[in-house]
Amino acid sequence: MGALSGLHFMRRRNSLPYADCFTVTQQWQSADYNVKIQVLEERLRNQRIEKYGKQSEKLSDLQLELLDREPAVSGEEIESEAASGPLPEGDARKSAERTPRRKNQQHPGRNELPAHLERIEEIVACAADQCRCGKCGAQTRVIGYEETEVLGMKPAVHFVRVIKREKRACAHCIEHGVATAAAPERIAPKSIFADEIIVEFIIRKYCDSVPLYRQRAILKRDLGIDVALTTINDAVLRVGELLIPMVEVMKRDLRQGAYIQADETYVEVQTPEKKGENHRAYFWQYSAPVKGVVFDFEMTRSKEVAEEFFKDYGGILHSDGYVAYEKDIGTKDLIHACCWSHARRGFIDAIKVQDRGKAADAKLERAVALMDGLFAIDREAREQDLSLADRHALRQERAPQLLSELYTLLLSCSRSKPRARICPNPLPARPSTTR
């Protein structure tokens, strides 16, 4: 029981009999337990939705519980269950006792392979007994083919490139010494890996999510080459060193513009200071339309990182609600614009956890509808290919009314105890979200 509730209880003790005071206390405790139960149920529903995907948002709590009882569930089954609608409350016990019957789904058919790939035909001849007529014994003739297309590949061919640099000397002028041809330019001059192998390391690591230690194991398995992991690491780090000037140019180009989007995400890393344990580091992301994306690796999420990057910046900074971007960032001309998509996300999560078999919360759905109205303004501007000035005029014409109603609605939503734990409160950021 909170401090205010306790004071209220003490003031009422002199005017209520003991039995009534006990009853009031029980009612308060019961209400508090109901709130906790509701929060836990909503968290459980949200976890199940994350597990089964977007289609499961339409399912009731009972349907999600039945899916949990299945050893494996396909996307087609979830889609079919969502199309059937929520289960009636009266059928809860009966449905929970039996395993849902899987419906036979029609196979979508084979995927068509791209036309630009080379076609290599492979003729499969009939067996000898199939080449003669089973009735008269005459030789049969080919009347066509039953065609099946399968995707094939030629395995990569590895080889050792032997680089021989000419050494020349004059047979008559020994004092002039030996001249050796210049070494060709390479990514890592002292590495045992050629440039194309290092590029393959980069593509597999950053595009295919294959860690370097696995690529090392693949080299040993397929080619019998056992190299130290540090040898591969050094080659990849060399690529990073060569790209540093390009990254600095991209940073300068971003800060010279009038608009930057900023975000950060954590990543687990290992350092020599703590062997066998992971540190939490961060990728700070800075981007702008048409200008690309810069990822800045830092061991901390401290505000000092943002202060350093934006110290001379005076344009629009678009970010989520992270406090590092709120004060003392950039020059006095910097404008901080918060993200409506992040604010909307909390309300979407709150709607997801509502049981589809029960009435929806009208306030939550109205808040999302108003936010969608803001997005619709920009969508219309894009469809009409409006200029920046015309887009700004369209926003000034339509957005204020939506924002005014939304702000009033958020004031009422912020007093809802269970929802406050799910929906981030965008009210303190009102000046930033109404720019």
C-alpha positions in Angstrom: 0.0 0.0 0.0 1.4 3.4 -1.0 2.1 6.3 1.4 -0.9 8.3 0.3 -3.2 5.3 0.6 -1.9 4.7 4.1 -2.6 8.3 5.2 -6.1 8.0 3.7 -6.6 4.8 5.6 -5.5 6.4 8.9 -7.8 9.3 8.5 -10.8 7.0 8.0 -10.0 4.7 10.9 -11.7 7.1 13.4 -14.9 7.2 11.4 -15.2 3.5 10.4 -15.6 0.4 12.5 -12.7 -2.0 12.5 -14.6 -4.5 10.3 -15.3 -1.9 7.7 -11.6 -0.8 7.7 -10.6 -4.4 7.2 -13.0 -4.7 4.2 -11.7 -1.5 2.6 -8.1 -2.7 3.0 -9.0 -6.0 1.4 -10.6 -4.2 -1.5 -7.5 -2.1 -2.1 -5.3 -5.1 -2.0 -7.6 -7.0 -4.3 -7.5 -4.1 -6.8 -3.7 -4.0 -6.7 -3.5 -7.8 -7.3 -5.9 -7.5 -10.3 -3.6 -4.8 -11.8 -0.6 -7.0 -11.4 -2.4 -10.0 -12.9 -3.5 -7.9 -15.9 0.1 -6.6 -16.5 1.5 -10.2 -16.3 -1.2 -11.5 -18.7 -0.5 -8.7 -21.2 3.3 -9.4 -21.0 2.6 -13.1 -21.7 0.4 -12.3 -24.6 3.0 -10.0 -26.0 5.7 -12.7 -25.8 3.5 -15.2 -27.6 2.8 -12.7 -30.4 6.6 -12.1 -30.7 7.0 -15.9 -30.9 4.4 -16.6 -33.5 4.6 -13.4 -35.7 2.4 -10.7 -36.9 -0.5 -13.0 -37.9 -1.0 -14.1 -34.3 -2.0 -10.5 -33.3 -5.6 -11.5 -34.4 -5.7 -14.5 -32.1 -7.4 -14.6 -28.7 -5.5 -15.6 -25.6 -7.2 -19.1 -25.8 -5.9 -19.6 -29.4 -2.4 -18.5 -28.4 -2.5 -21.0 -25.5 -3.5 -23.8 -27.9 -0.6 -22.9 -30.2 1.8 -23.2 -27.2 0.6 -26.8 -26.8 1.7 -27.7 -30.3 5.2 -29.2 -30.8 5.5 -27.2 -34.1 3.4 -24.6 -35.8 3.6 -23.3 -39.4 2.8 -19.9 -40.7 -0.1 -21.4 -42.7 -1.6 -22.8 -39.5 -1.4 -19.5 -37.7 -3.0 -17.7 -40.7 -5.8 -20.3 -40.9 -6.5 -20.0 -37.1 -6.6 -16.2 -37.4 -9.1 -16.4 -40.3 -11.4 -18.7 -38.2 -11.9 -15.9 -35.6 -11.5 -16.0 -31.7 -12.7 -19.1 -29.8 -15.9 -18.6 -27.7 -15.2 -18.4 -23.9 -17.5 -21.4 -23.3 -15.3 -23.7 -25.4 -12.1 -22.9 -23.6 -11.9 -26.0 -21.5 -12.9 -28.3 -24.3 -10.5 -26.8 -26.7 -7.6 -26.9 -24.3 -8.1 -30.6 -23.7 -7.8 -31.6 -27.3 -5.1 -31.1 -29.8 -6.1 -28.8 -32.7 -6.5 -30.7 -35.9 -4.1 -29.7 -38.6 -5.9 -28.7 -41.8 -4.5 -29.9 -45.1 -3.0 -27.0 -47.0 -2.7 -27.0 -50.8 0.9 -26.9 -51.8 1.8 -23.6 -53.4 3.8 -25.3 -56.2 7.4 -25.1 -57.2 9.2 -21.8 -57.4 10.1 -20.6 -60.8 13.9 -20.1 -61.3 15.1 -16.8 -62.7 15.3 -16.7 -66.5 18.8 -15.0 -66.6 20.5 -18.1 -65.2 22.2 -20.4 -67.7 20.3 -23.5 -68.6 22.4 -26.7 -68.9 20.3 -29.6 -70.3 20.8 -33.1 -69.0 19.0 -35.8 -71.0 17.9 -38.9 -69.1 17.3 -41.8 -71.5 14.6 -44.5 -71.0 15.6 -47.9 -69.9 16.2 -50.6 -72.6 12.8 -52.3 -72.0 11.1 -48.9 -72.3 12.5 -48.4 -75.8 10.3 -51.2 -77.4 6.6 -51.4 -77.6 5.1 -53.7 -75.0 2.5 -54.9 -77.5 4.2 -55.4 -80.9 7.9 -55.1 -79.9 8.6 -52.3 -82.4 11.2 -49.7 -81.6 9.6 -46.6 -79.9 10.6 -43.0 -80.7 11.1 -40.0 -78.6 7.9 -37.8 -78.7 9.0 -35.2 -76.0 10.4 -34.7 -72.6 9.1 -34.4 -69.1 11.1 -31.3 -67.9 12.1 -30.5 -64.3 14.3 -27.5 -63.4 16.6 -27.7 -60.4 19.1 -25.1 -59.2 22.7 -26.2 -59.5 26.0 -24.7 -58.9 29.7 -25.0 -59.7 31.7 -25.3 -56.5 34.2 -22.5 -55.9 37.7 -23.3 -57.1 40.6 -22.4 -54.8 44.1 -22.2 -56.0 47.5 -20.8 -54.8 48.6 -17.7 -56.7 52.4 -17.7 -57.0 53.6 -14.1 -57.4 57.0 -14.0 -59.0 58.6 -10.6 -59.1 61.4 -10.2 -61.6 64.9 -9.7 -60.4 67.3 -8.1 -62.9 71.0 -7.4 -62.9 73.6 -6.5 -65.4 76.2 -9.1 -66.1 78.8 -6.5 -66.8 78.0 -3.9 -64.1 77.9 -5.8 -60.9 78.2 -2.6 -58.9 74.7 -1.5 -59.9 73.2 -4.3 -57.9 69.8 -6.1 -58.4 66.5 -4.4 -59.5 63.3 -6.1 -58.3 59.9 -5.5 -59.7 57.5 -3.5 -57.4 55.1 -5.6 -55.4 51.5 -5.4 -56.6 49.0 -3.4 -54.5 47.1 -5.6 -52.1 44.6 -5.1 -49.3 46.9 -6.7 -46.7 50.5 -6.9 -48.2 51.8 -9.4 -45.7 48.8 -11.6 -45.5 48.6 -15.1 -47.0 45.2 -14.3 -48.4 44.6 -12.7 -51.8 42.3 -9.7 -52.1 39.3 -11.8 -53.4 39.6 -14.1 -50.3 39.5 -11.1 -47.9 36.5 -9.6 -49.8 34.8 -13.0 -49.4 35.5 -12.9 -45.6 33.9 -9.4 -45.5 30.8 -10.5 -47.5 30.2 -13.6 -45.5 30.7 -11.8 -42.1 28.6 -8.7 -42.8 26.1 -9.8 -45.4 25.7 -13.5 -44.6 26.2 -13.3 -40.8 28.9 -16.0 -40.8 31.4 -15.2 -38.0 35.1 -15.4 -38.7 35.7 -18.4 -36.5 33.2 -20.4 -38.6 34.9 -19.3 -41.8 38.2 -20.5 -40.3 36.6 -23.8 -39.6 35.3 -24.0 -43.2 38.8 -23.4 -44.6 40.1 -26.3 -42.5 37.2 -28.6 -43.4 37.1 -27.9 -47.2 40.8 -27.1 -48.0 42.7 -28.5 -45.0 44.1 -25.1 -44.3 44.6 -24.5 -40.6 45.3 -20.8 -40.0 45.1 -18.8 -36.7 41.9 -16.8 -36.2 44.1 -13.7 -35.7 45.4 -14.0 -39.2 41.8 -13.7 -40.6 41.0 -10.9 -38.0 44.0 -8.9 -39.1 42.9 -9.1 -42.8 39.4 -7.9 -41.9 40.7 -5.1 -39.7 42.9 -3.9 -42.5 39.8 -3.4 -44.7 38.4 -1.3 -41.8 41.5 0.8 -41.7 41.3 1.5 -45.5 37.7 2.6 -45.1 38.3 5.1 -42.3 38.9 8.1 -44.6 35.7 7.4 -46.4 33.8 7.2 -43.1 35.2 10.6 -42.0 34.0 12.1 -45.3 30.5 10.6 -44.8 30.4 12.1 -41.2 31.4 15.5 -42.5 28.8 15.4 -45.2 26.1 14.5 -42.7 27.0 17.3 -40.3 27.1 19.8 -43.2 23.4 19.0 -44.0 20.3 20.3 -42.3 18.8 16.9 -41.1 20.2 13.8 -39.3 18.6 10.7 -37.9 20.3 9.2 -34.9 19.9 5.9 -33.1 22.0 3.4 -31.1 21.9 -0.4 -30.6 23.9 -2.7 -28.3 26.3 -5.4 -29.4 28.1 -8.0 -27.3 31.9 -7.9 -27.6 34.9 -9.5 -26.0 38.0 -7.5 -24.8 41.3 -8.5 -23.3 40.3 -6.9 -20.0 37.7 -9.6 -19.3 38.5 -13.0 -20.8 35.6 -15.3 -21.2 33.1 -12.5 -20.5 31.2 -10.2 -22.9 31.1 -6.5 -22.7 28.1 -4.5 -23.9 29.2 -2.1 -26.6 27.1 0.1 -28.9 26.7 1.0 -32.5 25.7 4.6 -32.9 23.9 5.1 -36.2 23.7 8.4 -38.0 22.0 8.8 -41.4 20.1 11.2 -43.7 18.0 10.5 -46.8 20.2 10.0 -49.9 23.4 10.4 -47.8 23.9 6.9 -46.6 24.4 5.6 -43.0 27.4 5.8 -40.7 27.9 3.3 -37.9 30.1 4.5 -35.1 31.3 1.8 -32.7 31.7 2.8 -29.1 32.1 0.9 -25.8 29.6 3.1 -24.1 26.1 4.6 -24.5 27.2 7.7 -22.6 25.9 11.1 -23.6 29.5 12.2 -24.4 29.4 10.2 -27.6 26.4 12.2 -29.0 27.9 15.5 -27.7 31.1 14.8 -29.6 29.4 13.9 -32.9 27.0 16.9 -32.8 29.2 19.5 -31.2 29.2 21.7 -34.3 25.8 20.7 -35.7 22.9 23.2 -35.9 20.3 21.4 -38.0 17.4 19.1 -37.2 18.2 16.0 -35.1 15.6 13.3 -35.4 15.8 10.6 -32.7 13.8 8.4 -30.3 13.2 9.3 -26.7 16.7 8.5 -25.4 17.7 11.2 -22.9 21.2 11.6 -24.4 19.8 13.6 -27.2 17.6 15.9 -25.1 19.9 18.6 -23.7 23.3 20.3 -24.4 23.6 18.7 -27.8 25.0 20.6 -30.8 24.9 24.4 -31.2 22.1 26.7 -30.0 20.4 26.4 -33.4 19.9 22.6 -33.2 16.3 21.5 -33.3 15.4 18.2 -31.7 12.6 16.3 -33.4 11.3 13.2 -31.7 10.0 10.1 -33.6 6.3 9.4 -33.8 7.0 5.9 -34.9 8.7 5.1 -31.6 5.9 6.7 -29.6 3.3 4.7 -31.7 5.1 1.4 -31.1 4.1 1.4 -27.4 0.5 1.8 -28.2 0.6 -0.9 -30.8 2.1 -3.3 -28.2 -0.7 -2.4 -25.8 -3.3 -3.2 -28.5 -1.6 -6.5 -29.3 -1.9 -7.7 -25.7 -5.6 -7.1 -25.6 -7.6 -10.3 -25.8 -9.2 -10.5 -29.2 -12.2 -12.2 -27.6 -13.0 -9.1 -25.5 -13.9 -5.5 -26.3 -10.9 -3.3 -27.4 -9.7 -0.2 -25.6 -11.1 2.7 -27.6 -8.6 5.2 -26.3 -5.6 3.1 -27.5 -7.1 2.5 -30.9 -8.0 6.2 -31.3 -4.4 7.3 -30.3 -3.0 5.0 -33.0 -5.5 6.3 -35.6 -4.5 9.9 -34.9 -0.8 9.0 -35.3 -1.6 7.2 -38.5 -3.3 10.4 -39.6 0.0 12.2 -39.2 1.7 9.6 -41.3 -1.1 9.8 -43.9 -0.2 13.5 -44.4 3.3 12.7 -45.5 2.2 9.7 -47.5 -0.1 12.0 -49.5 2.7 14.5 -50.0 4.9 11.7 -51.4 2.2 10.4 -53.7 1.7 13.9 -55.1 5.4 14.5 -55.3 5.1 17.8 -53.4 8.1 20.1 -52.8 9.5 20.7 -49.3 7.6 24.0 -49.1 4.3 22.5 -50.2 4.8 19.5 -47.9 5.4 21.9 -44.9 2.3 23.9 -45.8 0.2 20.7 -46.0 1.5 19.6 -42.5 0.7 23.1 -41.0 -2.8 22.8 -42.4 -3.8 19.4 -41.2 -1.4 18.3 -38.4 -2.4 20.8 -35.6 -5.9 19.5 -35.2 -4.7 15.9 -34.9 -1.9 16.8 -32.5 -4.3 18.8 -30.2 -6.7 15.8 -29.9 -3.9 13.4 -29.5 -2.3 15.4 -26.7 -5.7 15.5 -24.8 -6.1 11.8 -25.3 -2.5 11.0 -24.1 -3.2 12.9 -20.9 -6.1 10.5 -20.1 -4.1 7.4 -21.2 -1.2 8.3 -18.9 -3.5 7.9 -15.8 -4.1 4.2 -16.7 -1.9 2.2 -14.4 -1.5 -1.0 -16.4 -1.1 0.7 -19.8 1.5 3.1 -18.4 3.9 0.2 -18.1 3.5 -0.8 -21.7 3.1 2.6 -23.5 5.9 5.1 -23.2 4.6 8.5 -22.2 5.4 11.0 -25.0 3.9 13.9 -23.1 7.2 15.4 -21.8 8.4 15.5 -25.4 5.4 17.4 -26.7 7.5 20.3 -28.0 9.7 17.9 -29.9 6.9 15.8 -31.4 4.8 18.7 -32.6 7.6 20.4 -34.7 
